[in-house]
Every structure is written in structure tokens, then in C-alpha cells.
């Protein structure tokens, strides 16, 4: 109602300064049953209200930039947006971030259910489950999980095998090809061994797919001095950490059909190396929100023996 009064005043007396008595104000307030003191209090608060609105608009622009930028690509909800703002020095209440995102229709991605590739080899000698759904590790190179997914291209299916370090949640090994034979997963594992700083007796966990129970894969496990671990057949929860990464990848970049295998390779490489390992925030129980690469750096410092 005060806004209506102010609009009428502006139309009727546009030349009256804001700090001067307003002709006809008493009549307007009497007709609309608004005390003059209420109107003047509203008027006095308007500059501060405009300043607050400008600050919120600026914050909303920053939130939208984080939401659409590297690491998020439209996936971050309020918790990670809030964490990234704090990393940038923004001291803002989390509830305010939730409200602004809701008001401006900024939402995180809901992941789609993933179709699996697991085809168990019933003739293979079973390996034990050394993980038991405990997807934590005290540091890098102690416990790994691997899995395979497929991406659609106009040239046919494109397959991606990954190795994720549970100590840091970093993808330390991956391979892509137009097949999902054992060579695909062994290539990913060799890459992980080459760059991940694996500890002696490191556990390599996967599902019971024929690629992971093959003699070729087991030979590489032996060569690298790792311990093989597999979950139960048909239970996605036994390899939930690997499934979670692919759910994230499919939600963010797997909603398209690539023109070629090379186009898919480029997009996946960029997502893993730039957006996920170096920019994607996840909550570490001790250090708070960090990227996988930052987590590795901190844990390696903590694990470095004193001189």
C-alpha cells in the first residue's frame, strides 16, 4: 500500500523533493487507512532495501556463474554452491543461498538410473570382497574401485573404464575404446598404477563382470602387486562409489549423442581432468569441501614421514 501511495505522489507531484512535505499525503493516507508514520518509515527504509536488492542480484549472478561453470556444469545444489562461495571469500548464510537459488529457479541435477554392463563369468574363480561396502580409505593408493560405462555416438557405442581412488575420490586411471574387452580395464588400471602412487597390497575392487574376472586382468593385478576384490553379482551397492561417479558423468554430459568417438573422448577427458579432478567439490569428513586433487595433496602431506 505504501508503494501505491508513493506512485500516486510521484504522478501527482513529480517535482516534490523526497525530503519535503508531500501535498495531499494526509488525504491519501486517510483514504487508504495507512498511518503517515508508516509511510514515512517505509520511505526511509527504501534506500537500504534497494541496496540489499542490488547485493542479492550481484550474489545471484555469482551463484549462477558457479552453477554453470567448470566443476558444476549445472549439477551443484545449494551445499556445494555455498562451499564454493566461501572458498572465494564470500561470507554468506547457507539459507540465503538456498532462498536465492529457489527464487531464481537454479537447481542441481537429479541423476538418472544407469544401465549396467556387468556380465558375470560363472566359470571364473571367485575373488573375495575385501571392501564390504566400506568405500573409505585412510589415504591415496590404498583402495581403488573400477567400473565400465558406455556413451552413445553416431559411430556406435563408446566405452569408458575408470579407476577411482577411494582415499581422494580422484579418477587416477581411465581408458576409452569401441569395445569393453579385458584390454580396456587393464589399460585403465595400468594408467592408475603409473600416476596414482599405489601402496603395496592396494585393493582393486570391481563388480564380477567378465572383464574383471578375466585371466588378463588378474595377471595385471598380480604384476602390480595389488589385491583383487569383487562384489556380488547384480548388486550395485557393492560397487556404489564407482556407480556414483558414472551417475554424475551421465547426469552432466551423458544426455547427448556425440558425433564421433573422438568427440566423446575429448568431452570425457575434459570432464575428468579439468572439471572433476581439479574443480569438482566433495565434502571430506576432516577437511570440508575440497576437490579430489586438493584432497590428494593434503593427504600426501599428512602421510609424508617426518625427516
N, C-alpha and C positions, 0 to 999 in steps of 0.2 A: 504493500500500500504506500509506503514511503517513496518507493520508486515511481509510482504513478503520480504522486504529488509533485515530485521533483520534475518529472516530464512536463506536467501542466505548467509549472513555474517557468521552465525553460521556453516553452512555446509562447506563453503569455508575456513574459518579461525577460527576453533573452539578454538584455544589456545590464541586468542587475548583477553586480559582483556577488560572489559567494559569501563574502563577509559582511554584506549589507542586509538590512531587514527586507523581507520579501513581501511586496504588495499582494494582498489577497490571501496570504498564507493562513491567517486565522479562519477565514471563511472555508477554505478547502479542508483544513483540519477538523473544523466543526462538522461539516457535511459528511466527511468520511470517518468521523469518530476516532481520530488519531490525535493524541496529545501533541502539542507543539514541541514539548521537550523530547518526545520520542523521535520526531522528525529530525530535530537538530542533532540528537545523539547519533542517529543513522547517518546524517550528513557528515558529521565529524569523523565517523569511522570509515568513510568511503576511501580516502587515500590509502589507508593501511590495508583495506580489503583489496584495492587494485594492486598494491604491491605484493600481497600474498598470492593473488591470482597469477601475477607475472612470474613469481618464483615457482609456482606449481606448473605453469606452462613450460618453463625452462627445464624443470625436473622431468616432466613428461617427455620432452624432446630427448633428454639424455637416456631415459628408460627405453624409449623406442629405438634409439641408436644401439644400445646394448642388446636389446631383444633381437634385432635384425642383423647384428654384426657377427664377426668371427667368434666361434665357440658356442654361440647360441643358435644362430640361423632360425630364429623363431621358436626355439624349443624352451628357453628359460621361463620358469614361473617366477613368482614373487621372491621365494627364498634366494635363488641364485642372482636375480637382479639386485636384490638388496645387498648381497655379499659383494658383488662387483662394484656397486656404488661406494661401499665402504672401502674397498681396495683403492678406489680413485680419490679417497679423502672426503667423500660426501657423508656428512653426519645426518642421517635421515632415519626416521622411525619406520620400522618394517610395516606397521599397519597403514602408514601413509602411502607406502609403495603399493600395497595391496589395493587400497582405495583408488589411487590414480590409475592403476592398470585396469581395474574393473570399470571405472568411469569412461576410459578411452578404449575399451574393448581390446586390450592387449593380453593375450593368453598364451600359456605354454602349450606344447604339443602333447596330445594323448597318443601313446604308442599303439600301433596296430599289432595284432597277434601275428606271429611269424610262422610260416610254413617250414617245417623241418626237412632236412636232407638225410637224417640218420637211417641207415640200412644196416642192421646188425649182421655180423658174420658169425653164424651159430657154430661154425667149425673151429673158430679161433679159440686159443687158450685164454681163459678169462684172466684179467688183471684185477687186483684188489682196488677198492675205493679208499684211497688214502686221504681224501678231503672230507667226506661225510657232511657235505653241505656247509662246511666251515670255510667261507670264502674270505678269510682274513689271513694276513701274513705279517710277521714282525719286521720285515724289510724286503728290499728288492732282491730278485733272484732266488727266492725260497720256494715259491709256489706259483705255478702257471696254470692257465686254463686255455684250451683251444677249441675252435669250432669252425664250421664252414657255412656259408650262406651263398645265395645266388642273386644276381641282378639281371633284369631284362634289358636286352639291347636288340636293335634291328638286325644284328648279325647272329643272334642266338643268345642263349644263357651265358653269363659271365660269372665265374665262381671266385669267391674270396675266402681264403683261410687266414685266421688270425691267431696270435698267441698273446694273451693278456697277462701281465704281471699283477698278481693279487696284492702285492705289497704297495704298489703305486697306482694301480688301475691304468697303467700305460700300455698301449699296444706296442710291444717291442719286436714283434715279428709278424709278417704278413706276406701272402703270395696270391697272385691272381692268374687265372688261366681259363681256357674254354672247356675245361674238364674238371672233375673232382676226384681224380685217382689219387693214390697214395703219394705220388710225387708232389702234389700241391701242398699237402700238410707237412711233408718233410722239408720242403723249401721254406715254409713259414717258420718251422722250428729251428732250422739252421740259421736263419736270419736272427731269430731271438737269441740264440747262443752267441752269435757274433757281436751283438750290440747290447745285450741285457745284463752282462756281469753275473751269470748264473752261479749259484753257490753249489758246492759238492753235495750230491744227493738231492738236488732240487726236484720237486714233484711236478710232473707234467700231467695234468688232468684233462679228460675229454669225455665225450659220450662213447658208446660202443659201436659207432659207425665202422664200416669195413675199412675205411681209410686209416683209422687209428688203431685197428687191431691187426693190420697187415704186417707181414714179416718185414717189409721195407721200413715201415715206421718204427717198429720195435728195434731194428738194427741201429737206426739213428739214435734212438733213446739210449741204447747200450753204449754206442760210440761216445756220446756226450756225457756219460756218467750220470744220467738222470734216473728217476724212479717213475715208472708209469702208473697212472691211476685212472680208472674209468668209473662212470656212474652206471646206474641201472638202465636197462633198455626201456625206452618210451617215457622216461621221467625227466622232463625239462628242468625240474628243480635241482637235480643232481649236477647240472652244469649251468646254474642260473646266472652266474657272473658273465659268462660268455654270451648267453642268450640275451642278457640285458644290454650288452654293447651292440649287438646286432639289431635289437629292438630300437635302440637310439638311432643307429645308422639308417635303418629303414624308415623311421619316422621323419628324418630330416632330409635325406637325399634319395630314398628309395621309392619315391612316389612318381617317378618318371621312367620313360623308356629311352635309353641312350641311343644315339645314332650309330655308335660303333663300340667295339671292345676298348679301343684306345680312349675314347671319350669317357667311358665308365672308369677306366684305370686312372685317368687324370683326376676325376672328381673324387674318387675314393682316396687317392694319395693325398690330395689337398685336405680332405676331411680328417684323415688320421694324423698326418704330420703337422698340420697347421692349426686346424680348428679343435681337434680332440686332445692330442697330447700336449699342446702348448697353450691352448686358450680355454678349454672346457673346465669349468669349475665343478668340483665334487667336495662333499663335506668329509674331512678327515676327523676321526674322533679326538685326536690330540691337537692338530694344528689348525682346524677350522677349514674354511673354503680355500682350496688350492687347485692348481692344475696338476695333472699327472706328472709332468716334468718337474714342477716345483716340489711335489711330494718326494720324488726320487732324490732330488738334491738334498733336501732336509734329512731324509732317512740315511743317505750315504754319509752325511756329515756325522750323524749320531752314531753310525756303526763303525766309523773310522777309528782304529785303535790309537790310544794316546801314545805320543812319542816317548 
